[in-house]
Amino acid sequence: MIPICPLPKIWHEIHQQLSKYAENHKCHPLLPPKPLILAGWAYSNDIEKKNRWQETVHWATKNGCIELVTGIPDSDFYIAEKPTKGSIGPMGDEI
């Protein structure tokens, strides 16, 4: 099984923490990458989700708040046996 990214609720909470951090610190870019949740989750394949999460981790590392994205329990991560990499259709399946 391959860890892809935090589950949507957790990813949203992390994004809120990162955004709050960005309000009080000089960050570059100014804001963290938007999480792929809601429609972003439904229309993104696993590779896109994994890449966006990696962008988020990179942003946190670069801006001195890596502790906000580490230590997430495995139970709060979306994992996949075989990550999807094709286009995702309206029913959430790979097309």
C-alpha positions as CSV (number, residue, x, y, z in Angstrom):
1,M,0.0,0.0,0.0
2,I,1.2,3.4,-0.9
3,P,0.5,6.5,1.2
4,I,-0.9,9.2,-1.1
5,C,-2.0,12.2,1.1
6,P,-4.0,12.9,4.2
7,L,-7.7,12.2,4.1
8,P,-9.7,15.3,3.1
9,K,-10.9,16.4,6.6
10,I,-7.3,16.1,7.9
11,W,-5.8,17.8,4.8
12,H,-8.3,20.7,5.3
13,E,-7.3,21.1,9.0
14,I,-3.6,21.1,8.0
15,H,-4.2,23.7,5.3
16,Q,-6.0,25.9,7.8
17,Q,-3.0,25.7,10.2
18,L,-0.6,26.4,7.4
19,S,-2.7,29.4,6.2
20,K,-2.8,30.8,9.8
21,Y,1.0,30.4,10.0
22,A,1.3,32.3,6.7
23,E,-0.7,35.2,8.1
24,N,1.8,35.7,10.9
25,H,5.1,34.9,9.0
26,K,6.8,36.0,5.8
27,C,6.3,33.1,3.5
28,H,7.1,32.4,-0.1
29,P,4.8,31.8,-1.9
30,L,2.5,33.7,0.4
31,L,0.0,30.9,0.9
32,P,0.3,27.1,1.0
33,P,-0.9,25.0,-2.0
34,K,-4.7,24.5,-2.0
35,P,-5.6,21.0,-0.8
36,L,-7.4,18.7,-3.2
37,I,-10.6,18.2,-1.3
38,L,-14.3,18.3,-2.2
39,A,-14.5,18.6,-6.0
40,G,-10.7,18.7,-6.1
41,W,-10.6,15.3,-4.5
42,A,-13.3,13.8,-6.7
43,Y,-11.7,14.9,-10.0
44,S,-8.0,14.3,-9.1
45,N,-6.2,11.0,-9.6
46,D,-4.0,9.6,-6.9
47,I,-0.8,10.8,-8.5
48,E,-2.2,14.4,-8.6
49,K,-3.2,14.1,-5.0
50,K,0.3,12.8,-4.0
51,N,2.0,15.5,-6.0
52,R,-0.1,18.3,-4.4
53,W,0.6,16.8,-0.9
54,Q,4.3,16.8,-1.7
55,E,4.1,20.5,-2.8
56,T,2.4,21.2,0.6
57,V,5.2,19.4,2.5
58,H,7.8,21.3,0.4
59,W,6.0,24.6,1.2
60,A,6.0,23.9,4.9
61,T,9.7,22.9,4.8
62,K,10.7,26.0,2.9
63,N,8.7,28.3,5.2
64,G,9.9,26.8,8.6
65,C,6.7,25.0,9.7
66,I,7.4,21.4,8.8
67,E,6.1,20.3,12.1
68,L,2.5,21.1,10.9
69,V,2.7,18.4,8.2
70,T,4.6,15.7,10.0
71,G,3.5,13.1,12.5
72,I,0.2,12.4,10.8
73,P,-1.1,9.0,11.9
74,D,-1.3,6.3,9.2
75,S,-5.0,6.0,9.9
76,D,-5.4,9.7,8.7
77,F,-3.8,9.0,5.4
78,Y,-5.4,7.9,2.1
79,I,-3.5,4.9,0.8
80,A,-3.8,3.0,-2.5
81,E,-2.6,-0.4,-3.6
82,K,-2.3,0.8,-7.2
83,P,-2.4,4.6,-7.4
84,T,-4.6,6.0,-10.3
85,K,-2.8,8.1,-12.8
86,G,-5.4,8.6,-15.6
87,S,-8.3,11.1,-15.9
88,I,-11.0,10.8,-13.3
89,G,-14.6,10.8,-14.6
90,P,-17.8,12.2,-13.0
91,M,-18.4,9.1,-11.0
92,G,-14.9,9.2,-9.5
93,D,-13.5,6.3,-11.5
94,E,-10.5,6.4,-13.7
95,I,-11.3,6.8,-17.4
